Structures are given as C-alpha cells and as structure tokens.
Amino acid sequence: MMQRLIITGTGSYIPERIQTNEDFLSATFYNEHQQLVDKTPEAIIDNLKNITGITERRYASPELHTADIAAMAAQKAIDDSGVDPESIDFIIVAHNFGNVKTGGAQTEMVPSLANQVKHLLHIANPSCVSFDIIFGCPGWVQGLIIAQAFCQAGMARKGLVIGAEILSRVYDPADRDSMIYADGAGTSMVECVPAENDSAAGILAVAAKSYSVSDINYIYLDKSFSPKLKEQDKYLKMKGRKVYEFAMQHVPLAMKECLDKAGVDILALKKVFIHQANEKMDEGIIKRFYELYGISTPPTHIMPLSIGKLGNSSVATIPTLYDLVIKGLLPDHNLVKDDVILFASVGAGMNINAVCYRY
C-alpha cells in the first residue's frame, strides 16, 4: 500500500526579546566599499519597512544557542503529537550556522545540532538517527522531502523535522540588511502512514532545485562593511537585488511543478506557506505563481505572513508560521481537513524547493 508522510504535531520557539525598528536609530551603516551610507537612519528604516514589511523581530537571549531553541520547539511538537520520544526513528535539524558562540559567525557544529537536540530531549534509543542538513533557508522544507523519502523507502516510521537559526549573531551591524534577520525555531513531528487512496492526507508531491553555477554567491559570508571591525571575522551577506530577481524567476516555476505533480487544481489550493524573507518579494512570487495559471489576482488570505513581527529567521520561518496557523494564533488563517497547501522556500546555494501537502 502507498505510504505518505503526515505532520502529527507542531511546536515553535519564538524568543521573548523584541528588537524594534526604532532600536536601529543609533546604528551607523556602511556600504560594501566601507563608506558611510548617505541616508539618515530614519530614512533607511522607513525604506526597510516599506520593502520587507518588518516592524520588529525577535532575538534569542545570550545564554541560549541554536540547539537549545531547537530542542524547546521539538519538545512542544512531541507533546502536541503524543508520540513516545523513544519511538522516534530520526531527528533532522536544518540550520546554517550551528551554535553561534560569538559575533562574526564564529560557530560550533560538532557534535551535530541534531545529536545535541537528541541529548537535550533525553532520547536514549540508539536507533534514533540524528543528523543536520545545511540547505540555506529552504532547509526545513528539504527536511520534509528527506523524511518523505525515508517513509516511502520503508526506512523509518516517525521523526522530528526541525528548522532553527540564531541570525542575530551572524549579521553585520554595519550592514543595512542586518535589520532583516531574526532568531527562532520550528518543529514538526512527522509519521509515515498508509494512504488508502489518492485523497488521503500527507505529502502529495515535492520539487527541489539547486542553481549553483552563476547564482551561487548571492548569499555568502564576508568581512564587515565597517572599517572598524576585524577583517578576519565573517558575517552574513546578501546581494538583495540578485536574490529578489532570482526568486521571482525560479520560485513560482518550482511551485507550479510541485502542484502539477500532485495533480491539484490551482483553485483548490487553500494556503501557501512561503519563506518569510521579504513581504514585497513574497507577494510578487505569489502573483507570478498564479499568473502561470492565467489568474491575475491571487485569492485573499492565500499567504499567511509573520515577517512583520518576527523578521526573517531563515529555516525557522515556515515551520514557525505553520505552527502559528495550526494553533489558531494568526488572524484570518486556519486549516480544515482535506485543505491542500504548499510549502515553498528559496535561499543560499541557490536552492529552491516546494512541498504540496493535504492537511
């Protein structure tokens, strides 16, 4: 009998510390030539808000590391699902920077974050295999794709797919893009179940792409824009215009490929959970996606948004957003049985993926 992966529990960790746009009024911003930006902080902040929709973001407290917040979100998903932790077959943690101990992207990635999460959850079962994936911002969605492959191959029955990141410790304080980034963690408990017919719940189709020739260096690590900071320290950098153009061109096509593989009519799609990177970009992607089906105006409330209050927490944005909707914590958004949704993301690599899922 056909097997499908379903999500049976969700959990997220949203840090308590709120960093507002106004908290950046005292910042000094430089450009890539280490020259002062010829705009006031007020003008820079207003421009950021107009483009990204961000008014505030969340930062983890200093004593917490990425593995810690991943474990907190995972425990909530375990509790939500009612699964015995010792019956879990795998733990996948998607991240990009490991446990960031200091500024300048000085990280610890050994032991793997997934093994650290297993330790923090006190899971003794040695057959619970734990590993990390680094796939840019689409990492959590890629974790679902890997879990689905395990399921269909008969290799595993249940596991945790986690997206966690602390970007507040890897951004360049002299770079305007620093205001985009945030911290957080989101988790889904997934289980492999028999699908009695084509209308059964679970993952219906997937699509994944990597463009790693001319597009590889749109998101990268480099020295600070500030001439006052150490050159050997590396910070998260982004060619914003290139990322925007790349996403607008390629993400809608991957979403369409995934939906078409699933055999789902575009009019039956209820929600699109897209990586929360930039509100204007996400709106543009959704519009172009619907235009591929000859629809000029996407449905109202098709795209839940959390970026305005939570910022861009990379791999954590989609699982956190999904958890908020499932728990009824996002106004105007909910899911009912048999709703078909898309998860879609884009990020460093450049990588793109999408998953079509029936709730």
N, C-alpha and C positions, 0 to 999 in steps of 0.2 A: 504494500500500500504506500502511496505517496506520503512523504513526510514534509512537514512545514515547521518553520521556527516561529513561535509566538512570544510576545512580551507578556509576562505574567506578573510583573511588579516593577515599580519605578521608584527612584529616590534621587534627591539632589542636595547639594550643599551650596548655599548662597551665603557668602561671607557677610558678616554684620557691618563691617566698616564701609560707609558710603563716602565716595570721593565725588564731589560735585564739580561741575564746570568752573564754578567760581573759585575752587581751590587751586586752579591753574593761573589765576590772575597775576601771581607773583613770579611765574616762570619766565625764564629767558630762553627764547627759541632761536636756533641757528639753522641754516640750510646746509646742504651737502658739501658746500665749499667752505664751511666753518665761518660763514658770515652771518651777522645778526639779521634776522628776518625783519624786513621793513614794514611791519604792521604792529599795531598795539595788541597786547594780549586779549583785550576785549573783542577786537575785530577777528582775531584768529579763532577764538572760542565761538563767536557767533557763526562763523563760516563752518566750523566743525559741526555745530548743532544743525544747521540748515542742510548739510550734506548727509550726515550719518544718522541724525535723529537722536543722538546721545545727549542726555542732560546730566546723567550721573552713572557711576559704575561702582562695582564692589571690589574691595581688596582684602585679601586674607591677612589675618593678624600675624605678627612676626614669628611666633612660636610654631605656626603650622606650616607644613610642607605639602607638596602635591600628593604624596602617598597618603598623608593624613586625611585630607579632604576627600580623596577618592574613597577611602575606607568608610568615612562618615556617610557619603552618598550610597555606597554599596550596602551598608547595614540597613539603611532605610528601604532599599529595594528588596532585600531579603525579608525584612519584616512585612513589607507590603505583599509579597508573594506567598508567604507562609512556608517557603521551602526550607528544609533542613540543610544548613550550611555544609554538613559533612557529605551530602549527596551531590554537591556541585562538582561537575566534571572539569570545568575550565574557568579561568579568570583572565579576561583580556582588558588591559589598560591602554587606552590611546592617550598619548601626550606627545610633547615635542622637546621638552627641556628638562625632564627629570625633576629631582628635588633641587630647586634653586636655593642655594645657601646664602649667596651674597649678590649684590648688583653686578651687572656686566655679564650675565649669563654664565656664571660660574656654577656648574651643576654637578650633581651626583646621580649616576644612572645605574650603578651597581651596588647592591643587588637590584634587579629589575623592580620597577614600581609595583607590578602585579604580584611579585613574591612578597614585597613589603605589605601590600594590602592583605594578602592571604595570612600573613603573620599577625597583622593588626586585628583581623577578624577571628583569629584563633582557630583556623580550619586545619585540622591535623591530617586529614585524608591525603596521602601522598599521590593518589591517582587524580587529584585535582591539579591539573597542569596550569601554570600561571606564566603569562608572557606579555610583553609590551609590543605595541605597534606604533611606528612613527610615520605618519602619512599626511602631515600638515593638518589643517583644520578639519578635513573630512575623516579624521581618524576614527571617530566613534561610529560613523556610518560604515566605514570599512570593517570595523569590528563586527557589526551585524552581518556583513557579507561573509566574513570568515566563519562566523558562528553558523550561518545558514549552510555553508559548505560542510562543516563538521556534521551537522544534522543530516543532510542528505547522503553523506558518505557512511552514516551509521557509526561515527567515531565518538559521539557524545550526545547526551540527552538534555543537559541543562548547564547553564553557566551565567556568569556576570559579564556584561559589556559596559565598560566604564570610560568616560571621557573626563579628564581632569587637567587643569592647567593653572599655573600662577604666573601670569604675564606681567604683573606689576613689578616683578623683579628682573625682567629681561628687557624692558623698554628703555630707550634713550631719553632721559629727562630733557635733553636739549632739542628733541625732535617733536614737531607738532603732532605727528602720528601717535605719540605716546598717549594722547588723550583718548584714543580709541580702546585701548586694551584694558582687560579686567581679569578677575580670577573666578573660579568656580569648578564644580564637579557635578556630573550627572551620570546615573547608572540605570541600566535595565537588566532585570532578571529575564533570561530567555530560556524557553523549553521547547524541545522537539516533540511534536505530537503527530499522530496520523491525520491526514487530510482525507476525509471520506469522499469529497467531491471538489470541483473547481471553485465552489463558492465558500470553501472553508476559510477560517481566519488564518492570518500569518503572512509571511513574506511571499509575495506573488512573483516578483521579478527584481533583478538588480542590474545595474550598469556601473562600470568603473573605467576611468581613463587616466593615463599619465602622459603629459606633454613635457618631455624632459630634454629637448634639444634647444631650440631658440628661446623657449619660455621658462627655462629652469631658474633663472636668477631674479624673478620678480619679487620674491620674498627671501630674505637672506640675513646673515649675521655680519656686522661690520663695526668699525670703531664709532665712537660718539661723534655727533656733529659739533660738539663743544670742543674748542681748543684747550680747555682747562682740564678735561678728563683724560685718564690714562689711555694711550693708544692701544695697548695690548688687550684691554677689555673689549669684549664684543657685545653688541646689542642687536635686538630685533629691528630689522629694516624692511621697508616695503616701497616698491615703485607703484604708488597708488593708482596712477592713470593706466599703467600697463595691466595691473590686476583687474581694474574695472573693465577695460576693453576685452581682456581675456575671458573674464567671467560672463560678460554679456554675449560673447560669441559662442562659447562652448557649453556653458551650463544648461541653457534651455534645450540644446540638442540632446544632451545626456538624459535629461528629464523625460523628453519625448521618447527616446529609445527605450527607457525603462517602462514607461506607461504602455507603450505599444507592445513590448514583450509580454506584459501582464494581460494584454487583451482587454484593457479597461477603457471605456469611452471617456473622453475628457470631461464630458458633462456629468459623469458620475463621481468625479474626484471631489472630495469634501474639504481637504486641507493640504497645504504644502508647508512642511516644516523645513525651512531653509536656513543655512548657516547665518547667524546674526553678525554680519560683518559691517554692513553699511545699509541703512534703510533705503536710500535712493537706489543703490545698486540692486538690492533685493526686489524692490518694486519694479525696476527695469527688467530684471530676469523673469519675473512672473509675467509681465506684459508680453515679452518676446516669446515666452513659452506658449501662452495662449494664442498668440498670432500665428505660430506654427500650425495651429488647427483652424485658422481662419476666424478667430474670435478676437475682436479688437479691444474689448474691455473685460478684464478678469472679474469673476464674481466677488461681491463684497465679502469681507471676512474670510477670504480663502487662505490668507497668510498670517498666522499669529506672529506677533512681534514682542520681543523682550529687550531689544538692544537699547531702547531709550533709557531704561532704568538700570540695566545690568551690564551694558557695554559688550565688547567682543571678548569672550573667554575661550576662543578657539574651539577645541574639540568638545568643550563642555556646553556650548550654546544650544545645540539641538537636543541632547538628552535632558538638559535643564528645562528647555522650553516645552518639550513633550510632557515632562513630569508636571509642570505648572498647569498645562491644559487638562491632563488626566485628573489632577486633584481639584479642578474647578477654580483655579486661582488666577485665571486670565479672563477678564470680561469679554463677552461676545464670542467665546470659543469653547466648544465642547465636542466630544465624540460619542457616538452611539454605535451599538452593534452593527456590523457589516459596513460601516463607513470605510471608504478607501482613501488612503493618504499617501503622500510622497515625502520621503526624507531626501534632501539634496544638499551637497556642500561642494566647496572649492577651496583650495589652499596650496601651500608651498609644495613645489615639486616640478611642474604644477600638476596637481591632482584634482580630479573631479569624480564624484560618484552620486548615485541615486538608488533608493530602495522604494519599491511600491509595496504597500502593506495594507492588508484588510484587518480592521480592528475587530 
